Amino acid sequence: MADIAAITIRRPRHEVEQRWGIEGPGEPAAFADAPGDQGTEVRSECSMADLRRFKQVLETGSIVVSDARPEGARDLSESMGQRPGQPMEEVA
């Protein structure tokens, strides 16, 4: 059995379920109202990275990426030329 990933998306359950069918990663998912009226909890066998991308699209309208090196800068001079994360360009 694969690991189940879960994330809370600050959107109403009906919206999350509808958009999952259109923009979701394609894996089956279970939806529940998040505690404290905090949105919708999504559970699926897809990766956390897939769930995070889906959450970003629903909450912000885009996927933010960074030019930063995942392993971090070796010294301050390497981070001087970096710029803040930017939305990905849409591919036609």
N, CA, C and O atoms as CSV, one atom per row, in Angstrom:
chain,resi,resn,atom,element,x,y,z
A,1,MET,N,N,0.835,-1.182,0.000
A,1,MET,CA,C,0.000,0.000,0.000
A,1,MET,C,C,0.881,1.247,0.000
A,1,MET,O,O,1.847,1.322,0.760
A,2,ALA,N,N,0.558,2.219,-0.840
A,2,ALA,CA,C,1.343,3.451,-0.945
A,2,ALA,C,C,1.025,4.380,0.221
A,2,ALA,O,O,-0.028,4.275,0.850
A,3,ASP,N,N,1.955,5.291,0.495
A,3,ASP,CA,C,1.738,6.272,1.554
A,3,ASP,C,C,0.654,7.257,1.130
A,3,ASP,O,O,0.547,7.630,-0.038
A,4,ILE,N,N,-0.135,7.664,2.101
A,4,ILE,CA,C,-1.185,8.649,1.854
A,4,ILE,C,C,-0.645,10.027,2.237
A,4,ILE,O,O,-0.149,10.213,3.348
A,5,ALA,N,N,-0.741,10.982,1.330
A,5,ALA,CA,C,-0.350,12.360,1.587
A,5,ALA,C,C,-1.613,13.157,1.873
A,5,ALA,O,O,-2.667,12.878,1.302
A,6,ALA,N,N,-1.515,14.143,2.752
A,6,ALA,CA,C,-2.669,14.970,3.092
A,6,ALA,C,C,-2.255,16.432,3.172
A,6,ALA,O,O,-1.136,16.756,3.569
A,7,ILE,N,N,-3.179,17.312,2.786
A,7,ILE,CA,C,-2.925,18.749,2.830
A,7,ILE,C,C,-4.256,19.455,3.028
A,7,ILE,O,O,-5.302,18.944,2.628
A,8,THR,N,N,-4.218,20.625,3.643
A,8,THR,CA,C,-5.419,21.439,3.822
A,8,THR,C,C,-5.362,22.607,2.858
A,8,THR,O,O,-4.365,23.325,2.785
A,9,ILE,N,N,-6.444,22.785,2.122
A,9,ILE,CA,C,-6.548,23.867,1.138
A,9,ILE,C,C,-7.634,24.821,1.613
A,9,ILE,O,O,-8.747,24.396,1.924
A,10,ARG,N,N,-7.322,26.078,1.667
A,10,ARG,CA,C,-8.263,27.077,2.171
A,10,ARG,C,C,-9.265,27.485,1.097
A,10,ARG,O,O,-9.294,28.627,0.637
A,11,ARG,N,N,-10.069,26.525,0.722
A,11,ARG,CA,C,-11.147,26.724,-0.238
A,11,ARG,C,C,-12.294,25.806,0.168
A,11,ARG,O,O,-12.064,24.784,0.814
A,12,PRO,N,N,-13.534,26.155,-0.204
A,12,PRO,CA,C,-14.683,25.301,0.125
A,12,PRO,C,C,-14.554,23.925,-0.527
A,12,PRO,O,O,-13.981,23.781,-1.607
A,13,ARG,N,N,-15.091,22.939,0.145
A,13,ARG,CA,C,-14.980,21.547,-0.308
A,13,ARG,C,C,-15.508,21.358,-1.726
A,13,ARG,O,O,-14.864,20.686,-2.532
A,14,HIS,N,N,-16.669,21.935,-2.052
A,14,HIS,CA,C,-17.234,21.743,-3.399
A,14,HIS,C,C,-16.298,22.288,-4.485
A,14,HIS,O,O,-16.197,21.707,-5.565
A,15,GLU,N,N,-15.612,23.406,-4.197
A,15,GLU,CA,C,-14.679,23.977,-5.178
A,15,GLU,C,C,-13.454,23.080,-5.352
A,15,GLU,O,O,-13.008,22.844,-6.474
A,16,VAL,N,N,-12.913,22.580,-4.237
A,16,VAL,CA,C,-11.726,21.718,-4.300
A,16,VAL,C,C,-12.047,20.432,-5.056
A,16,VAL,O,O,-11.265,20.003,-5.905
A,17,GLU,N,N,-13.191,19.811,-4.757
A,17,GLU,CA,C,-13.565,18.576,-5.452
A,17,GLU,C,C,-13.735,18.808,-6.953
A,17,GLU,O,O,-13.281,18.005,-7.767
A,18,GLN,N,N,-14.385,19.904,-7.308
A,18,GLN,CA,C,-14.596,20.212,-8.726
A,18,GLN,C,C,-13.267,20.454,-9.445
A,18,GLN,O,O,-13.043,19.920,-10.531
A,19,ARG,N,N,-12.392,21.251,-8.847
A,19,ARG,CA,C,-11.119,21.578,-9.493
A,19,ARG,C,C,-10.166,20.398,-9.510
A,19,ARG,O,O,-9.319,20.309,-10.399
A,20,TRP,N,N,-10.283,19.469,-8.532
A,20,TRP,CA,C,-9.447,18.259,-8.522
A,20,TRP,C,C,-9.685,17.474,-9.807
A,20,TRP,O,O,-8.739,16.965,-10.408
A,21,GLY,N,N,-10.938,17.373,-10.230
A,21,GLY,CA,C,-11.265,16.640,-11.447
A,21,GLY,C,C,-10.704,17.282,-12.707
A,21,GLY,O,O,-10.504,16.604,-13.714
A,22,ILE,N,N,-10.452,18.577,-12.655
A,22,ILE,CA,C,-9.955,19.310,-13.822
A,22,ILE,C,C,-8.430,19.498,-13.759
A,22,ILE,O,O,-7.730,19.256,-14.742
A,23,GLU,N,N,-7.924,19.929,-12.601
A,23,GLU,CA,C,-6.520,20.329,-12.471
A,23,GLU,C,C,-5.701,19.451,-11.535
A,23,GLU,O,O,-4.496,19.659,-11.394
A,24,GLY,N,N,-6.328,18.483,-10.899
A,24,GLY,CA,C,-5.630,17.630,-9.935
A,24,GLY,C,C,-4.628,16.724,-10.613
A,24,GLY,O,O,-4.612,16.620,-11.839
A,25,PRO,N,N,-3.780,16.058,-9.817
A,25,PRO,CA,C,-2.723,15.214,-10.373
A,25,PRO,C,C,-3.206,13.897,-10.976
A,25,PRO,O,O,-2.389,13.119,-11.469
A,26,GLY,N,N,-4.499,13.629,-10.951
A,26,GLY,CA,C,-5.015,12.427,-11.613
A,26,GLY,C,C,-5.203,11.227,-10.714
A,26,GLY,O,O,-5.780,10.226,-11.139
A,27,GLU,N,N,-4.732,11.301,-9.486
A,27,GLU,CA,C,-4.901,10.209,-8.533
A,27,GLU,C,C,-6.256,10.345,-7.837
A,27,GLU,O,O,-6.768,11.457,-7.700
A,28,PRO,N,N,-6.845,9.223,-7.395
A,28,PRO,CA,C,-8.073,9.321,-6.595
A,28,PRO,C,C,-7.768,10.055,-5.285
A,28,PRO,O,O,-6.650,9.993,-4.774
A,29,ALA,N,N,-8.772,10.746,-4.754
A,29,ALA,CA,C,-8.579,11.499,-3.520
A,29,ALA,C,C,-9.823,11.420,-2.653
A,29,ALA,O,O,-10.929,11.175,-3.137
A,30,ALA,N,N,-9.616,11.633,-1.357
A,30,ALA,CA,C,-10.715,11.736,-0.402
A,30,ALA,C,C,-10.731,13.170,0.111
A,30,ALA,O,O,-9.680,13.754,0.374
A,31,PHE,N,N,-11.927,13.734,0.250
A,31,PHE,CA,C,-12.078,15.119,0.669
A,31,PHE,C,C,-12.891,15.166,1.957
A,31,PHE,O,O,-13.844,14.405,2.125
A,32,ALA,N,N,-12.510,16.065,2.867
A,32,ALA,CA,C,-13.246,16.257,4.110
A,32,ALA,C,C,-13.133,17.721,4.515
A,32,ALA,O,O,-12.155,18.394,4.189
A,33,ASP,N,N,-14.139,18.201,5.225
A,33,ASP,CA,C,-14.056,19.559,5.756
A,33,ASP,C,C,-12.956,19.597,6.800
A,33,ASP,O,O,-12.910,18.750,7.691
A,34,ALA,N,N,-12.070,20.580,6.691
A,34,ALA,CA,C,-10.969,20.710,7.650
A,34,ALA,C,C,-11.517,21.216,8.982
A,34,ALA,O,O,-12.490,21.970,9.003
A,35,PRO,N,N,-10.907,20.812,10.086
A,35,PRO,CA,C,-11.369,21.276,11.401
A,35,PRO,C,C,-11.315,22.797,11.511
A,35,PRO,O,O,-10.462,23.444,10.903
A,36,GLY,N,N,-12.225,23.352,12.287
A,36,GLY,CA,C,-12.204,24.788,12.546
A,36,GLY,C,C,-12.576,25.635,11.352
A,36,GLY,O,O,-12.188,26.801,11.281
A,37,ASP,N,N,-13.321,25.075,10.407
A,37,ASP,CA,C,-13.745,25.817,9.216
A,37,ASP,C,C,-12.539,26.425,8.482
A,37,ASP,O,O,-12.586,27.576,8.048
A,38,GLN,N,N,-11.453,25.634,8.350
A,38,GLN,CA,C,-10.222,26.097,7.729
A,38,GLN,C,C,-10.090,25.707,6.262
A,38,GLN,O,O,-9.021,25.884,5.679
A,39,GLY,N,N,-11.134,25.188,5.660
A,39,GLY,CA,C,-11.078,24.804,4.253
A,39,GLY,C,C,-11.368,23.331,4.072
A,39,GLY,O,O,-12.250,22.773,4.725
A,40,THR,N,N,-10.613,22.704,3.176
A,40,THR,CA,C,-10.838,21.307,2.812
A,40,THR,C,C,-9.559,20.506,2.973
A,40,THR,O,O,-8.485,20.936,2.553
A,41,GLU,N,N,-9.685,19.341,3.584
A,41,GLU,CA,C,-8.548,18.428,3.704
A,41,GLU,C,C,-8.604,17.456,2.528
A,41,GLU,O,O,-9.646,16.862,2.252
A,42,VAL,N,N,-7.485,17.300,1.847
A,42,VAL,CA,C,-7.385,16.390,0.703
A,42,VAL,C,C,-6.392,15.296,1.065
A,42,VAL,O,O,-5.281,15.582,1.514
A,43,ARG,N,N,-6.792,14.043,0.870
A,43,ARG,CA,C,-5.913,12.886,1.104
A,43,ARG,C,C,-5.827,12.092,-0.193
A,43,ARG,O,O,-6.839,11.798,-0.829
A,44,SER,N,N,-4.587,11.747,-0.572
A,44,SER,CA,C,-4.388,11.016,-1.820
A,44,SER,C,C,-3.069,10.257,-1.767
A,44,SER,O,O,-2.215,10.536,-0.926
A,45,GLU,N,N,-2.910,9.297,-2.669
A,45,GLU,CA,C,-1.655,8.554,-2.785
A,45,GLU,C,C,-0.640,9.277,-3.657
A,45,GLU,O,O,0.452,8.756,-3.883
A,46,CYS,N,N,-0.976,10.473,-4.156
A,46,CYS,CA,C,0.000,11.221,-4.957
A,46,CYS,C,C,1.060,11.820,-4.028
A,46,CYS,O,O,0.921,11.765,-2.806
A,47,SER,N,N,2.101,12.382,-4.603
A,47,SER,CA,C,3.199,12.930,-3.806
A,47,SER,C,C,2.794,14.241,-3.138
A,47,SER,O,O,1.871,14.922,-3.586
A,48,MET,N,N,3.491,14.579,-2.074
A,48,MET,CA,C,3.247,15.867,-1.411
A,48,MET,C,C,3.543,17.017,-2.364
A,48,MET,O,O,2.884,18.055,-2.298
A,49,ALA,N,N,4.515,16.851,-3.241
A,49,ALA,CA,C,4.831,17.908,-4.211
A,49,ALA,C,C,3.624,18.164,-5.110
A,49,ALA,O,O,3.311,19.317,-5.408
A,50,ASP,N,N,2.937,17.093,-5.549
A,50,ASP,CA,C,1.738,17.254,-6.371
A,50,ASP,C,C,0.645,17.980,-5.594
A,50,ASP,O,O,-0.020,18.868,-6.129
A,51,LEU,N,N,0.461,17.601,-4.330
A,51,LEU,CA,C,-0.556,18.264,-3.513
A,51,LEU,C,C,-0.218,19.728,-3.274
A,51,LEU,O,O,-1.108,20.578,-3.296
A,52,ARG,N,N,1.050,20.033,-3.049
A,52,ARG,CA,C,1.454,21.430,-2.838
A,52,ARG,C,C,1.216,22.276,-4.089
A,52,ARG,O,O,0.753,23.414,-3.999
A,53,ARG,N,N,1.534,21.716,-5.252
A,53,ARG,CA,C,1.289,22.448,-6.503
A,53,ARG,C,C,-0.208,22.722,-6.677
A,53,ARG,O,O,-0.603,23.828,-7.044
A,54,PHE,N,N,-1.029,21.715,-6.414
A,54,PHE,CA,C,-2.483,21.875,-6.530
A,54,PHE,C,C,-2.973,22.943,-5.547
A,54,PHE,O,O,-3.797,23.783,-5.909
A,55,LYS,N,N,-2.478,22.918,-4.317
A,55,LYS,CA,C,-2.852,23.906,-3.304
A,55,LYS,C,C,-2.467,25.315,-3.770
A,55,LYS,O,O,-3.261,26.247,-3.637
A,56,GLN,N,N,-1.265,25.474,-4.310
A,56,GLN,CA,C,-0.830,26.797,-4.779
A,56,GLN,C,C,-1.743,27.318,-5.873
A,56,GLN,O,O,-2.124,28.488,-5.861
A,57,VAL,N,N,-2.093,26.466,-6.809
A,57,VAL,CA,C,-2.957,26.898,-7.912
A,57,VAL,C,C,-4.310,27.352,-7.372
A,57,VAL,O,O,-4.818,28.396,-7.782
A,58,LEU,N,N,-4.897,26.586,-6.460
A,58,LEU,CA,C,-6.197,26.950,-5.932
A,58,LEU,C,C,-6.154,28.202,-5.060
A,58,LEU,O,O,-7.059,29.033,-5.126
A,59,GLU,N,N,-5.111,28.344,-4.244
A,59,GLU,CA,C,-5.058,29.461,-3.309
A,59,GLU,C,C,-4.482,30.736,-3.912
A,59,GLU,O,O,-4.868,31.830,-3.500
A,60,THR,N,N,-3.570,30.628,-4.877
A,60,THR,CA,C,-2.914,31.823,-5.414
A,60,THR,C,C,-3.124,32.016,-6.911
A,60,THR,O,O,-2.893,33.108,-7.431
A,61,GLY,N,N,-3.557,30.975,-7.606
A,61,GLY,CA,C,-3.755,31.080,-9.039
A,61,GLY,C,C,-2.535,30.751,-9.869
A,61,GLY,O,O,-2.612,30.766,-11.098
A,62,SER,N,N,-1.400,30.451,-9.234
A,62,SER,CA,C,-0.189,30.116,-9.979
A,62,SER,C,C,0.722,29.242,-9.127
A,62,SER,O,O,0.497,29.066,-7.929
A,63,ILE,N,N,1.756,28.697,-9.767
A,63,ILE,CA,C,2.772,27.920,-9.073
A,63,ILE,C,C,4.023,28.782,-8.997
A,63,ILE,O,O,4.549,29.208,-10.026
A,64,VAL,N,N,4.496,29.038,-7.796
A,64,VAL,CA,C,5.659,29.894,-7.602
A,64,VAL,C,C,6.925,29.039,-7.613
A,64,VAL,O,O,6.990,27.998,-6.960
A,65,VAL,N,N,7.920,29.490,-8.359
A,65,VAL,CA,C,9.209,28.811,-8.404
A,65,VAL,C,C,10.294,29.803,-8.010
A,65,VAL,O,O,10.070,31.013,-8.019
A,66,SER,N,N,11.453,29.293,-7.668
A,66,SER,CA,C,12.561,30.129,-7.234
A,66,SER,C,C,13.809,29.773,-8.033
A,66,SER,O,O,13.974,28.637,-8.478
A,67,ASP,N,N,14.676,30.749,-8.206
A,67,ASP,CA,C,15.960,30.508,-8.851
A,67,ASP,C,C,16.996,30.004,-7.851
A,67,ASP,O,O,18.133,29.718,-8.225
A,68,ALA,N,N,16.611,29.895,-6.596
A,68,ALA,CA,C,17.548,29.485,-5.553
A,68,ALA,C,C,18.020,28.054,-5.774
A,68,ALA,O,O,17.317,27.238,-6.369
A,69,ARG,N,N,19.203,27.771,-5.292
A,69,ARG,CA,C,19.734,26.415,-5.372
A,69,ARG,C,C,19.129,25.602,-4.238
A,69,ARG,O,O,19.159,26.056,-3.094
A,70,PRO,N,N,18.578,24.413,-4.505
A,70,PRO,CA,C,17.975,23.603,-3.446
A,70,PRO,C,C,18.934,23.278,-2.308
A,70,PRO,O,O,18.514,23.148,-1.158
A,71,GLU,N,N,20.218,23.148,-2.621
A,71,GLU,CA,C,21.184,22.799,-1.581
A,71,GLU,C,C,21.659,24.019,-0.799
A,71,GLU,O,O,22.399,23.878,0.174
A,72,GLY,N,N,21.244,25.205,-1.211
A,72,GLY,CA,C,21.617,26.423,-0.500
A,72,GLY,C,C,22.897,27.035,-1.040
A,72,GLY,O,O,23.655,26.392,-1.766
A,73,ALA,N,N,23.119,28.271,-0.677
A,73,ALA,CA,C,24.317,28.989,-1.114
A,73,ALA,C,C,25.505,28.604,-0.247
A,73,ALA,O,O,25.357,28.370,0.952
A,74,ARG,N,N,26.677,28.540,-0.852
A,74,ARG,CA,C,27.899,28.234,-0.086
A,74,ARG,C,C,28.364,29.457,0.699
A,74,ARG,O,O,28.921,29.332,1.790
A,75,ASP,N,N,28.131,30.627,0.139
A,75,ASP,CA,C,28.471,31.858,0.851
A,75,ASP,C,C,27.525,32.963,0.400
A,75,ASP,O,O,26.740,32.768,-0.528
A,76,LEU,N,N,27.593,34.105,1.041
A,76,LEU,CA,C,26.674,35.202,0.776
A,76,LEU,C,C,26.731,35.693,-0.669
A,76,LEU,O,O,25.708,36.113,-1.209
A,77,SER,N,N,27.891,35.651,-1.303
A,77,SER,CA,C,28.019,36.168,-2.663
A,77,SER,C,C,27.161,35.382,-3.659
A,77,SER,O,O,26.732,35.934,-4.671
A,78,GLU,N,N,26.910,34.109,-3.383
A,78,GLU,CA,C,26.090,33.311,-4.292
A,78,GLU,C,C,24.619,33.712,-4.246
A,78,GLU,O,O,23.904,33.523,-5.230
A,79,SER,N,N,24.155,34.256,-3.137
A,79,SER,CA,C,22.738,34.596,-3.027
A,79,SER,C,C,22.442,36.032,-3.422
A,79,SER,O,O,21.274,36.416,-3.485
A,80,MET,N,N,23.456,36.832,-3.688
A,80,MET,CA,C,23.249,38.242,-4.015
A,80,MET,C,C,22.478,38.448,-5.319
A,80,MET,O,O,21.715,39.407,-5.426
A,81,GLY,N,N,22.657,37.580,-6.304
A,81,GLY,CA,C,21.997,37.756,-7.594
A,81,GLY,C,C,20.635,37.090,-7.698
A,81,GLY,O,O,19.990,37.172,-8.743
A,82,GLN,N,N,20.188,36.436,-6.640
A,82,GLN,CA,C,18.898,35.754,-6.695
A,82,GLN,C,C,17.765,36.756,-6.619
A,82,GLN,O,O,17.915,37.841,-6.058
A,83,ARG,N,N,16.639,36.383,-7.186
A,83,ARG,CA,C,15.457,37.231,-7.112
A,83,ARG,C,C,14.330,36.418,-6.477
A,83,ARG,O,O,14.418,35.192,-6.420
A,84,PRO,N,N,13.282,37.075,-6.004
A,84,PRO,CA,C,12.175,36.350,-5.368
A,84,PRO,C,C,11.518,35.375,-6.339
A,84,PRO,O,O,11.634,35.521,-7.556
A,85,GLY,N,N,10.826,34.378,-5.787
A,85,GLY,CA,C,10.110,33.403,-6.615
A,85,GLY,C,C,9.115,34.098,-7.537
A,85,GLY,O,O,8.520,35.110,-7.167
A,86,GLN,N,N,8.939,33.558,-8.721
A,86,GLN,CA,C,8.041,34.116,-9.724
A,86,GLN,C,C,7.097,33.031,-10.227
A,86,GLN,O,O,7.465,31.857,-10.228
A,87,PRO,N,N,5.878,33.397,-10.658
A,87,PRO,CA,C,4.986,32.387,-11.235
A,87,PRO,C,C,5.608,31.788,-12.488
A,87,PRO,O,O,6.300,32.479,-13.237
A,88,MET,N,N,5.359,30.497,-12.715
A,88,MET,CA,C,5.852,29.846,-13.926
A,88,MET,C,C,5.123,30.412,-15.131
A,88,MET,O,O,3.947,30.767,-15.051
A,89,GLU,N,N,5.833,30.493,-16.245
A,89,GLU,CA,C,5.197,30.931,-17.480
A,89,GLU,C,C,4.329,29.809,-17.999
A,89,GLU,O,O,4.699,28.638,-17.920
A,90,GLU,N,N,3.166,30.169,-18.535
A,90,GLU,CA,C,2.281,29.155,-19.081
A,90,GLU,C,C,2.838,28.628,-20.391
A,90,GLU,O,O,3.340,29.396,-21.212
A,91,VAL,N,N,2.749,27.322,-20.588
A,91,VAL,CA,C,3.218,26.702,-21.808
A,91,VAL,C,C,2.039,26.542,-22.740
A,91,VAL,O,O,1.019,25.964,-22.364
A,92,ALA,N,N,2.167,27.040,-23.928
A,92,ALA,CA,C,1.052,26.969,-24.894
A,92,ALA,C,C,0.970,25.628,-25.548
A,92,ALA,O,O,0.094,25.400,-26.382
